């Protein structure tokens, strides 16, 4: 192991290597400071390929750990959530004691509604306190919650309801996006009608924000007040859950096929996200934590709601965008709340960069101690802008990597143990307790430094989904036996390489690698080279067929506000990439666009760009953030094809 990694981190990793089960038992014991067990576990791990069970026989409940246990520890008067709606400007703060009382009442109301242990409850609401309360109340009584990003199309909602068999839906009448109404209840109604059996959904509970008048379906729909009235005479008590009882299900984005429904369980998930909160994020009770994710994504679950509450800090729940109604929304929020820790996506950082440094510099950001980034590769140019220009080198900006399936980080800088040197563009090394490597997909050999392969996980860990809801066979084939060289290992699906220090460098999804004259070039590598030019804020790259070279790269580029599109700039960018990466990287064309097609979680949809360039079917677009971006890319792709 490289000496670049601090000895404290190497000690953690050595312990995991020598006694894997002992390592994760130690982690669970250390977490008892904040995680409560009604009964301790009998065995640490049962590994029956490809599935597994953690902390067998243990009884716990994440809601009790997050709330009851924190109030017992004297944190009752501390702010648990500060919820801010960016569009309306409404701000609400709830303490741990207030949140516990809300959750108890909603848990009793769930029982009054007929919700039982194991029932699936869908939540289709904007980021806010009510959505978090329903999550926690479901956990309290043993129901299984499924949060759906508020804005997904009826088709996407219907897919998720059908796959999970959810019988109860909690929805808001409407939301807003940049001041425009989003008819959430209408989309729920439409989704239910798309189900093979619409009567699957027994009850829709509607939170009326006053943003829209909605139709209530007799016999099925009730208002929030009617729901809460059902708490009368019902118990608010917590249900001790066996460690492997399901806590929630979380569908993947489903951009190319039906979403895969991942599963997280009370015991292993608690231990894992708490450990990562400590080891990677260095979260503590004094923190005011601002994670910019949404409650509809795994990050929103792990580090907007559950992780911060397990630690006992204050979590900011922000609903809205960073540039509406003002371009300094996030910076203002950070200053007003004296935020100490930030979690940004690379897309969010690039968006802030495009808005201009002046919006950050007019705010006092001196309380910020660290910034964590994940979601896609943080391009070195975006890292440098945030690290040096915004924060003046005063705080670490740390990239890391994880997936919906992993519950929390799997590659990252163990800042909470001892920070390792930051290499811009790298997500660092495998986190303690995760046995990861980069291997060749054909024969499974471990790649030498600089050799490209795919990321694999060789052993299960407590945050990893142990199956797919209702589809154990797909779990086996899609994750553990998807490639000849990775059989018996969890296939993360990301193209990567390691350097001589063991740092991992991601080059995009494995199916997004471009073969130019037999050279495998990651789309992310070319995008990062483009973003390194001062004119470029963001870039999306895809490979297209070429008779001579097999493939060449095509790039869609979003410019810095100070630059204008021109043929001269296009030539300059092509030359810049060739000088940065060498003459093997051939860019067939560049088109300038105002936005890239992205999922609602902020990931660039490269398969959409490739489909438009090659004339193939685009597939499901229900997860696209901004529909207009598709038409712009379609037009730009048409120009590329004509130019060819």
C-alpha positions in Angstrom: 0.0 0.0 0.0 1.4 3.4 -1.0 3.0 5.6 1.7 0.9 8.5 0.3 -2.0 7.1 2.2 -1.9 8.3 5.9 -0.9 5.6 8.4 -4.3 6.0 10.2 -6.2 5.1 7.0 -3.7 2.3 6.2 -4.4 0.9 9.7 -8.2 0.8 9.0 -7.6 -0.9 5.6 -5.1 -3.5 7.1 -7.7 -4.4 9.8 -10.3 -5.0 7.1 -7.9 -7.1 5.1 -6.9 -9.3 8.0 -10.3 -9.8 9.5 -13.2 -8.6 7.3 -16.0 -9.6 9.6 -14.2 -8.4 12.6 -13.7 -5.1 10.9 -17.4 -4.6 10.3 -18.3 -5.8 13.8 -15.9 -3.2 15.2 -17.6 -0.6 13.0 -21.0 -1.6 14.4 -19.8 -1.5 18.0 -18.2 1.9 17.5 -21.5 3.1 16.0 -23.4 2.2 19.1 -22.6 5.7 20.3 -25.4 6.8 18.0 -27.1 3.6 16.8 -29.4 1.8 19.2 -29.8 -2.0 19.3 -32.7 -3.5 21.2 -30.8 -6.8 20.9 -27.3 -7.3 19.6 -26.6 -9.5 16.6 -25.8 -13.2 16.8 -23.5 -13.4 13.7 -21.9 -10.6 11.6 -22.2 -11.9 8.1 -23.9 -14.7 6.2 -22.7 -14.8 2.6 -24.7 -17.1 0.3 -23.7 -16.1 -3.2 -24.8 -13.7 -4.5 -26.9 -12.5 -1.6 -25.9 -11.9 2.0 -27.2 -10.9 5.5 -25.5 -8.5 8.0 -25.8 -8.5 11.8 -28.1 -11.5 11.9 -30.5 -11.7 14.8 -29.9 -8.1 15.9 -33.0 -6.0 16.6 -32.9 -2.3 15.8 -34.9 0.5 14.1 -33.3 3.4 12.3 -36.1 5.8 13.3 -35.4 5.1 17.0 -31.7 5.6 16.5 -32.3 8.9 14.6 -34.9 10.4 17.0 -35.8 8.7 20.3 -32.1 7.9 21.0 -31.0 11.5 20.2 -33.7 13.0 22.4 -32.6 10.6 25.2 -29.0 11.8 24.7 -30.1 15.4 25.3 -30.4 16.7 21.7 -34.1 17.5 21.9 -33.8 21.3 21.6 -31.3 21.1 18.7 -32.4 21.8 15.2 -32.8 18.6 13.2 -34.0 20.1 9.9 -33.9 23.6 8.4 -36.2 23.3 5.4 -36.2 26.1 2.8 -38.3 26.4 -0.3 -36.3 28.4 -2.8 -39.2 29.4 -4.9 -41.4 30.7 -2.1 -38.8 31.7 0.4 -40.6 29.9 3.2 -38.2 28.6 5.9 -39.1 26.1 8.6 -37.0 24.7 11.4 -37.9 21.6 13.5 -35.9 20.4 16.6 -35.2 16.7 17.3 -38.0 16.7 19.9 -40.5 18.3 17.5 -39.5 16.0 14.7 -40.0 13.0 17.0 -43.5 14.1 18.0 -44.4 14.6 14.4 -43.1 11.2 13.4 -45.0 9.5 16.3 -48.2 11.1 15.2 -47.7 10.1 11.5 -46.7 6.6 12.6 -49.9 6.2 14.5 -51.9 7.6 11.5 -50.2 5.1 9.2 -51.5 2.3 11.5 -54.9 3.9 11.5 -54.8 3.9 7.7 -54.1 0.2 7.8 -50.4 0.2 6.9 -48.6 -2.8 8.3 -45.1 -4.0 8.6 -43.8 -4.9 5.1 -46.3 -2.8 3.2 -44.9 -0.5 0.5 -45.6 3.2 0.8 -44.7 5.5 -2.1 -43.8 9.2 -1.5 -44.1 11.6 -4.4 -43.4 15.0 -2.8 -40.8 17.8 -3.0 -37.9 18.0 -0.7 -39.3 19.0 2.7 -40.1 18.1 6.2 -43.4 16.2 5.5 -41.6 13.9 3.0 -38.9 13.1 5.6 -41.5 12.6 8.3 -43.3 10.0 6.2 -40.0 8.2 5.6 -39.2 8.1 9.3 -42.8 7.1 10.3 -42.7 4.2 7.8 -39.4 3.1 9.3 -40.9 3.4 12.8 -43.7 0.9 12.2 -41.8 -1.4 9.8 -43.4 -0.3 6.6 -41.2 0.0 3.5 -41.0 3.4 1.9 -40.1 4.3 -1.7 -39.5 8.0 -2.4 -40.1 8.9 -6.1 -38.5 12.1 -7.4 -41.3 14.7 -7.5 -41.4 15.5 -11.2 -41.0 12.1 -12.7 -43.5 11.4 -15.5 -46.7 9.3 -15.0 -45.0 6.5 -16.9 -42.0 6.5 -14.6 -44.2 6.7 -11.5 -46.4 3.8 -12.8 -43.3 1.7 -13.4 -42.2 2.2 -9.8 -45.6 1.5 -8.3 -46.0 -1.6 -10.4 -42.6 -3.0 -9.6 -43.0 -2.6 -5.8 -46.7 -3.3 -5.5 -47.1 -0.1 -3.5 -50.6 0.3 -2.1 -50.3 3.7 -0.5 -49.2 6.9 -2.1 -48.3 10.2 -0.3 -48.4 13.1 -2.7 -48.4 16.9 -2.7 -51.1 18.7 -4.7 -48.4 20.5 -6.8 -44.9 21.8 -6.6 -43.0 24.5 -8.4 -39.8 24.5 -10.5 -38.3 27.9 -11.3 -41.7 29.4 -10.4 -43.6 27.2 -12.8 -46.2 24.8 -11.3 -45.6 21.0 -11.4 -48.9 19.2 -11.1 -47.9 16.3 -8.9 -51.3 15.0 -7.9 -52.4 15.0 -11.5 -49.4 12.9 -12.4 -50.1 10.4 -9.6 -53.7 10.1 -10.9 -52.4 9.5 -14.4 -49.8 7.0 -13.2 -52.4 4.9 -11.3 -54.6 4.7 -14.4 -51.6 3.3 -16.3 -51.3 0.4 -13.8 -52.5 -3.0 -15.0 -54.7 -3.0 -11.9 -55.4 0.6 -10.8 -57.1 -0.7 -7.6 -53.6 -1.8 -6.5 -53.4 1.7 -4.8 -55.8 1.7 -1.9 -55.2 5.2 -0.7 -53.7 8.5 -1.9 -52.9 11.0 0.9 -52.8 14.5 -0.5 -50.8 17.3 1.2 -52.5 20.5 0.1 -50.0 23.3 -0.3 -52.5 25.6 -1.9 -50.5 25.6 -5.2 -53.3 23.9 -7.1 -56.9 22.8 -6.9 -57.0 19.1 -7.4 -59.5 16.4 -8.0 -60.0 14.0 -5.1 -61.1 10.5 -6.1 -63.9 9.3 -3.8 -63.1 6.3 -1.7 -59.4 6.5 -2.5 -58.1 10.0 -1.9 -57.9 11.7 1.5 -56.4 15.0 2.7 -53.4 15.1 5.1 -55.7 16.3 7.9 -58.0 13.3 7.3 -55.0 11.1 7.4 -53.7 12.5 10.7 -57.1 12.1 12.3 -56.6 8.4 11.9 -53.9 8.5 14.6 -56.7 8.6 17.2 -56.4 5.6 19.4 -53.4 4.2 17.5 -50.0 3.4 19.0 -47.0 5.6 18.1 -44.6 2.9 19.4 -41.6 1.8 17.5 -41.3 -1.7 16.1 -37.9 -3.4 16.8 -36.8 -4.7 13.4 -34.5 -7.6 12.7 -31.4 -6.3 11.1 -32.2 -7.7 7.7 -35.8 -6.5 7.6 -36.3 -4.1 4.6 -36.1 -0.4 5.4 -36.7 1.1 2.0 -36.6 0.3 -1.7 -34.9 2.6 -4.2 -35.3 2.2 -8.0 -32.4 3.1 -10.2 -32.9 5.8 -12.8 -34.2 3.3 -15.4 -33.0 5.4 -18.4 -32.5 2.4 -20.7 -34.9 -0.2 -19.4 -37.3 -0.8 -16.5 -35.7 0.5 -13.3 -33.9 -2.0 -11.0 -35.4 -1.8 -7.5 -32.5 -1.9 -4.9 -33.2 -2.9 -1.3 -31.8 -1.4 1.9 -32.2 -3.0 5.4 -32.3 -1.5 8.9 -29.1 -2.9 10.3 -26.4 -2.9 7.7 -27.6 0.4 6.1 -27.5 2.1 9.5 -24.0 0.9 10.2 -22.7 1.7 6.8 -24.0 5.2 6.3 -23.1 6.2 9.8 -19.5 4.8 9.4 -19.1 6.7 6.1 -20.6 9.9 7.7 -17.8 9.6 10.2 -14.9 8.3 8.0 -15.5 10.1 4.8 -17.6 13.2 5.7 -16.3 13.8 9.3 -19.9 14.6 10.3 -20.4 15.5 14.0 -23.1 17.0 16.2 -21.9 20.5 15.7 -22.2 20.5 12.0 -24.8 22.4 9.9 -24.8 20.1 6.9 -26.0 21.2 3.4 -26.4 18.4 0.9 -27.9 19.6 -2.4 -29.4 16.3 -3.4 -33.1 15.6 -3.4 -35.1 13.2 -1.2 -36.0 11.2 -4.3 -32.4 10.0 -4.7 -30.2 7.7 -2.6 -28.0 10.6 -1.5 -31.1 12.4 -0.2 -32.0 9.3 1.9 -28.5 8.7 3.2 -27.1 12.2 3.7 -30.1 14.6 3.8 -32.2 12.5 6.2 -30.8 9.4 7.8 -27.1 10.0 8.0 -27.2 13.5 9.6 -29.9 12.4 12.1 -27.9 9.4 13.1 -25.0 11.6 13.8 -27.1 14.2 15.6 -26.3 17.3 13.5 -28.5 19.8 11.7 -29.4 19.1 8.1 -30.6 21.7 5.6 -33.4 20.5 3.2 -33.5 22.8 0.2 -36.2 22.6 -2.5 -35.4 24.5 -5.6 -32.5 25.4 -8.0 -29.3 27.3 -7.3 -30.2 30.1 -9.7 -33.9 30.9 -9.1 -35.2 33.4 -8.2 -31.6 34.7 -7.7 -28.3 33.4 -9.0 -26.8 33.3 -5.5 -29.4 31.1 -3.8 -27.0 28.4 -2.5 -24.3 30.9 -1.5 -26.9 33.0 0.4 -28.3 29.9 2.2 -24.8 28.8 3.2 -24.0 32.2 4.7 -27.3 32.6 6.5 -27.2 29.2 8.1 -23.4 29.2 8.8 -23.1 25.8 7.0 -20.0 23.9 7.9 -20.2 21.0 5.4 -21.4 21.0 1.8 -22.3 18.1 -0.6 -22.5 19.2 -4.2 -22.8 17.3 -7.5 -20.3 18.1 -10.3 -23.2 19.2 -12.4 -24.1 21.7 -9.6 -20.6 23.0 -9.4 -20.3 23.5 -13.2 -23.7 25.3 -13.1 -22.4 27.6 -10.4 -19.3 28.2 -12.3 -21.3 29.2 -15.4 -23.3 31.7 -13.3 -20.1 33.5 -12.3 -17.7 33.7 -9.4 -19.1 37.1 -8.3 -22.2 35.5 -6.8 -20.0 33.4 -4.4 -17.6 36.1 -3.5 -20.2 38.5 -2.2 -21.1 36.1 0.6 -19.2 35.1 3.7 -18.4 31.4 3.3 -15.9 31.3 6.2 -17.9 28.7 8.2 -17.4 26.1 5.5 -14.9 23.4 6.6 -15.1 20.9 3.7 -16.9 20.3 0.4 -17.7 16.7 -0.9 -18.7 16.0 -4.5 -20.2 12.9 -6.2 -22.6 11.9 -8.9 -20.1 12.1 -11.9 -16.4 12.7 -12.2 -15.5 16.1 -10.9 -13.5 17.6 -13.8 -10.2 19.1 -12.6 -11.1 22.5 -14.0 -14.4 22.6 -12.0 -12.5 21.3 -8.9 -9.9 24.1 -9.3 -12.6 26.8 -9.7 -14.3 25.7 -6.4 -11.1 24.9 -4.5 -9.0 28.0 -5.4 -11.3 30.7 -6.7 -14.3 30.3 -4.5 -12.7 29.0 -1.3 -9.2 30.4 -1.9 -7.6 27.0 -1.0 -8.8 27.3 2.5 -11.0 24.1 2.6 -10.6 20.7 0.9 -12.9 20.0 -2.1 -13.1 16.2 -2.1 -14.4 14.0 -4.9 -15.8 10.5 -4.1 -17.9 7.9 -5.8 -20.9 5.7 -5.0 -24.1 4.3 -6.6 -27.8 3.9 -5.8 -26.9 0.2 -5.2 -24.2 0.9 -2.6 -26.1 3.1 -0.1 -23.1 5.3 0.5 -19.6 6.0 -0.7 -17.4 3.2 -2.0 -14.4 5.2 -3.4 -13.3 8.2 -1.5 -10.8 10.2 0.6 -11.2 9.2 4.3 -11.2 12.8 5.4 -12.7 11.9 8.8 -9.9 9.6 9.6 -7.0 11.4 8.0 -7.1 13.2 4.7 -5.0 11.9 1.9 -3.5 14.1 -0.8 -6.1 15.2 -3.3 -5.6 14.4 -7.0 -8.0 16.5 -9.0 -10.0 14.2 -11.3 -9.6 11.1 -9.1 -12.1 9.9 -6.6 -9.2 8.6 -4.4 -9.1 5.0 -3.1 -11.6 2.4 -1.9 -13.1 3.4 1.4 -12.1 1.3 4.4 -14.1 -1.9 4.5 -14.8 -2.0 0.8 -12.7 -4.5 -1.2 -12.5 -2.9 -4.6 -10.3 -3.3 -7.6 -10.0 -2.6 -11.3 -10.0 -5.7 -13.5 -10.2 -6.7 -17.1 -13.7 -7.7 -18.2 -12.5 -10.5 -20.5 -10.3 -12.6 -18.2 -10.6 -10.8 -14.8 -6.9 -10.1 -14.3 -6.1 -7.1 -12.0 -5.2 -4.1 -14.1 -1.7 -2.7 -13.7 -1.3 1.0 -13.1 -2.6 3.0 -16.1 -4.4 0.0 -17.7 -8.1 0.5 -18.2 -10.6 -1.9 -16.9 -13.8 -1.9 -14.8 -14.4 -1.3 -11.2 -15.5 -4.4 -9.2 -16.3 -5.1 -5.5 -14.9 -8.5 -4.4 -16.9 -8.8 -1.1 -20.3 -7.7 0.1 -20.4 -4.8 2.5 -23.2 -3.5 4.8 -24.5 -0.8 2.4 -24.6 -2.9 -0.7 -28.0 -4.0 -2.0 -28.3 -7.7 -1.4 -31.0 -8.3 -4.0 -33.4 -6.5 -6.4 -37.0 -6.3 -5.2 -38.9 -9.1 -6.8 -36.1 -10.1 -9.2 -33.3 -12.0 -7.5 -32.3 -13.5 -10.8 -31.7 -10.1 -12.4 -29.6 -9.2 -9.4 -27.4 -12.2 -10.1 -27.1 -11.7 -13.8 -26.8 -7.9 -13.9 -24.3 -7.4 -11.0 -22.5 -10.7 -10.2 -22.3 -12.5 -13.6 -22.6 -9.8 -16.2 -19.1 -10.2 -17.7 -16.9 -13.3 -18.2 -14.0 -11.7 -16.3 -16.0 -10.4 -13.4 -18.1 -13.4 -12.5 -18.3 -13.8 -8.7 -17.6 -10.1 -8.2 -20.0 -7.1 -8.0 -19.8 -5.3 -11.4 -20.1 -1.6 -10.8 -20.2 -0.8 -14.5 -17.7 2.0 -14.5 -14.6 2.2 -16.7 -11.6 3.0 -14.5 -7.9 2.7 -14.1 -5.5 2.9 -11.1 -2.3 4.9 -10.7 0.9 3.8 -9.0 -0.5 5.1 -5.7 -3.7 3.1 -5.9 -5.9 6.1 -6.7 -8.8 5.3 -9.0 -9.6 7.4 -12.0 -13.0 7.0 -13.6 -13.5 7.4 -17.4 -17.3 7.1 -17.5 -19.6 4.1 -17.7 -18.0 1.0 -19.3 -20.4 1.2 -22.2 -19.4 4.8 -22.8 -15.8 4.1 -23.9 -14.8 5.3 -27.4 -12.5 3.1 -29.5 -10.4 5.3 -31.7 -8.0 3.3 -33.9 -8.1 0.5 -31.3 -7.3 3.0 -28.4 -10.0 2.9 -25.6 -10.7 6.5 -24.5 -13.3 7.3 -21.8 -15.9 9.9 -22.6 -15.2 11.6 -19.3 -11.5 12.0 -20.1 -12.3 13.9 -23.3 -15.0 15.9 -21.5 -12.5 16.9 -18.8 -10.0 18.0 -21.4 -12.6 20.2 -23.0 -13.7 21.6 -19.6 -10.1 22.5 -18.8 -10.3 25.2 -21.5 -11.5 28.5 -20.0 -14.2 28.8 -22.7 -16.0 25.6 -21.6 -18.2 25.1 -18.6 -19.6 21.7 -19.5 -19.2 19.1 -22.2 -20.9 15.9 -23.3 -19.0 13.5 -25.5 -20.1 10.4 -27.5 -18.5 8.1 -30.0 -19.7 7.9 -33.6 -18.7 5.3 -36.3 -15.8 6.2 -38.5 -14.6 4.2 -41.5 -10.9 4.8 -41.0 -10.6 4.8 -37.2 -13.6 2.7 -36.1 -14.9 5.6 -34.0 -14.3 9.3 -33.4 -15.6 11.6 -30.7 -18.4 14.1 -31.2 -18.8 16.8 -28.5 -21.6 19.0 -27.4 -20.2 22.0 -25.5 -21.7 24.6 -23.2 -19.7 27.8 -23.1 -18.7 30.1 -20.4 -20.9 33.3 -20.5 -17.9 35.3 -21.6 -17.4 33.3 -24.8 -19.4 33.2 -28.1 -19.7 30.2 -30.5 -17.5 30.5 -33.6 -15.6 28.2 -36.0 -12.3 29.6 -34.7 -13.2 28.6 -31.2 -14.2 25.1 -32.4 -10.8 24.6 -34.0 -9.1 26.0 -30.9 -10.9 23.4 -28.7 -10.1 20.5 -31.0 -6.4 21.5 -31.0 -6.6 22.0 -27.2 -7.8 18.4 -26.7 -5.2 16.9 -29.1 -2.5 18.8 -27.2 -3.8 17.7 -23.8 -4.5 14.0 -24.7 -2.3 13.4 -27.7 -3.1 12.9 -31.4 -4.9 9.6 -30.9 -7.9 11.6 -29.7 -9.8 12.6 -32.8 -12.8 14.9 -32.5 -15.0 14.7 -35.6 -17.1 17.7 -34.7 -18.1 20.1 -31.9 -21.5 21.7 -31.6 -22.2 24.5 -29.1 -25.4 24.1 -27.1 -27.1 25.9 -24.2 -27.6 22.7 -22.1 -26.9 19.0 -22.1 -29.5 16.3 -21.6 -29.3 15.1 -18.0 -31.2 12.9 -15.7 -33.1 14.6 -12.9 -30.2 13.7 -10.6 -27.8 15.7 -12.8 -26.0 13.0 -14.7 -25.3 13.6 -18.4 -27.4 11.2 -20.6 -24.7 10.2 -23.0 -26.7 7.4 -24.4 -29.3 9.9 -25.6 -26.6 11.9 -27.4 -25.2 8.7 -29.0 -28.7 7.6 -30.1 -29.4 11.0 -31.8 -26.0 10.9 -33.5 -26.4 7.4 -34.8 -30.1 7.4 -35.6 -31.0 4.8 -33.0 -34.0 4.7 -30.7 -33.7 7.2 -27.8 -35.6 5.0 -25.4 -37.3 6.2 -22.2 -37.0 10.0 -21.6 -39.0 10.1 -18.4 -35.9 10.8 -16.3 -34.7 13.8 -18.4 -34.3 17.0 -16.4 -35.2 19.4 -19.2 -37.1 18.3 -22.2 -36.0 21.2 -24.3 -32.4 20.0 -24.1 -33.3 16.9 -26.2 -34.5 19.1 -29.1 -31.4 21.2 -29.0 -29.2 18.2 -29.0 -31.3 16.6 -31.8 -30.7 19.8 -34.0 -27.0 19.9 -33.1 -26.6 16.2 -33.9 -28.3 16.8 -37.3 -25.8 19.5 -38.1 -23.0 17.1 -37.2 -24.3 14.4 -39.5 -24.7 16.8 -42.4 -21.2 18.1 -41.8 -19.9 14.6 -42.0 
